[in-house]
Amino acid sequence: MKLSPTIKRKTGEGGSLYGSVTAMDIAEFLVAHKVDIDKRKIQLDEPIKSVGEYQVSIRLHREVSVPIKVIVESENEPETEPEKESEDAS
């Protein structure tokens, strides 16, 4: 199974986040998708503070780490919403 957490947050100008994405946010996403992982196993040097794609390692064992791609997107993108509604109306 390949899972890339996609986390949406409110953003300001230039794609900077109001707040940040932490190991706890990533762990909560994974648990919600039936992957039970302790937030302490997620190796995040510092909280993510802007939109984009990030490589994050999950330490499964002392000598085994698995990289995953974490995608951080903006919550406030009104351009995509009307398109979805017009497709549903058809």
Backbone torsions as a table, in degrees:
resi	resn	phi	psi	omega
1	MET	NA	132.7	178.5
2	LYS	-114.0	120.9	-176.6
3	LEU	-128.1	124.3	176.1
4	SER	-115.2	105.3	179.7
5	PRO	-58.0	129.7	174.3
6	THR	-114.5	116.8	-175.9
7	ILE	-116.5	129.2	-179.5
8	LYS	-105.7	136.1	179.3
9	ARG	-139.9	156.5	174.0
10	LYS	-71.4	140.6	-177.0
11	THR	-128.4	158.9	174.2
12	GLY	-102.4	-163.0	179.1
13	GLU	-64.7	143.7	177.3
14	GLY	78.5	7.1	177.4
15	GLY	81.5	11.5	177.6
16	SER	-80.0	141.5	-176.1
17	LEU	-82.5	148.7	166.0
18	TYR	-84.2	104.4	-172.4
19	GLY	94.8	-151.2	-178.7
20	SER	-156.2	169.8	174.6
21	VAL	-104.9	125.2	-176.3
22	THR	-113.3	174.9	176.3
23	ALA	-58.7	-34.5	179.0
24	MET	-64.0	-40.5	178.3
25	ASP	-62.8	-41.8	179.6
26	ILE	-66.8	-43.6	178.8
27	ALA	-62.1	-41.5	178.6
28	GLU	-62.5	-40.6	177.0
29	PHE	-61.2	-47.1	-178.3
30	LEU	-63.6	-43.1	178.7
31	VAL	-62.7	-38.9	177.8
32	ALA	-64.2	-23.1	178.6
33	HIS	-105.7	28.7	173.4
34	LYS	63.2	32.3	173.1
35	VAL	-118.6	103.7	-175.7
36	ASP	-83.9	109.1	-178.3
37	ILE	-136.5	139.1	178.3
38	ASP	-78.6	135.8	-178.1
39	LYS	-60.2	-25.3	179.3
40	ARG	-70.7	-16.1	178.3
41	LYS	-83.3	-14.0	-179.4
42	ILE	-86.7	117.8	-175.0
43	GLN	-94.3	98.0	-178.8
44	LEU	-121.7	111.3	-175.5
45	ASP	-58.3	-44.1	177.5
46	GLU	-150.0	156.7	-179.8
47	PRO	-58.3	146.4	179.1
48	ILE	-80.2	128.8	-174.0
49	LYS	-121.9	9.7	176.3
50	SER	-149.3	159.9	-179.1
51	VAL	-68.3	154.1	178.9
52	GLY	145.2	-171.7	177.4
53	GLU	-109.3	136.6	-176.5
54	TYR	-133.0	141.5	172.8
55	GLN	-90.1	125.4	179.7
56	VAL	-127.9	135.6	179.1
57	SER	-94.0	140.9	172.9
58	ILE	-114.6	122.0	-178.5
59	ARG	-87.2	108.0	-179.3
60	LEU	-84.1	-31.0	-179.3
61	HIS	-151.6	168.3	-177.7
62	ARG	-54.1	-35.0	-177.6
63	GLU	-110.5	5.0	-176.7
64	VAL	-125.0	117.6	175.2
65	SER	-125.3	144.1	179.9
66	VAL	-121.6	126.4	176.9
67	PRO	-82.2	140.0	172.0
68	ILE	-127.9	156.0	177.6
69	LYS	-97.6	124.4	176.4
70	VAL	-107.1	126.6	-179.3
71	ILE	-108.1	124.8	177.7
72	VAL	-110.5	121.8	-178.5
73	GLU	-119.9	160.4	177.7
74	SER	-81.6	135.8	175.0
75	GLU	-73.4	-32.3	-172.7
76	ASN	-96.5	73.2	175.3
77	GLU	-124.0	84.5	-175.6
78	PRO	-67.7	-15.0	-177.2
79	GLU	-64.4	-32.2	-175.0
80	THR	-82.7	-25.5	-176.3
81	GLU	-66.2	-49.1	-178.8
82	PRO	-61.6	-32.7	179.2
83	GLU	-63.3	-42.5	179.5
84	LYS	-63.9	-41.7	-179.8
85	GLU	-65.0	-39.6	-179.1
86	SER	-69.2	-32.0	177.1
87	GLU	-69.9	-37.9	179.3
88	ASP	-66.9	-31.7	-177.2
89	ALA	-73.6	-21.6	-177.8
90	SER	-71.1	NA	NA
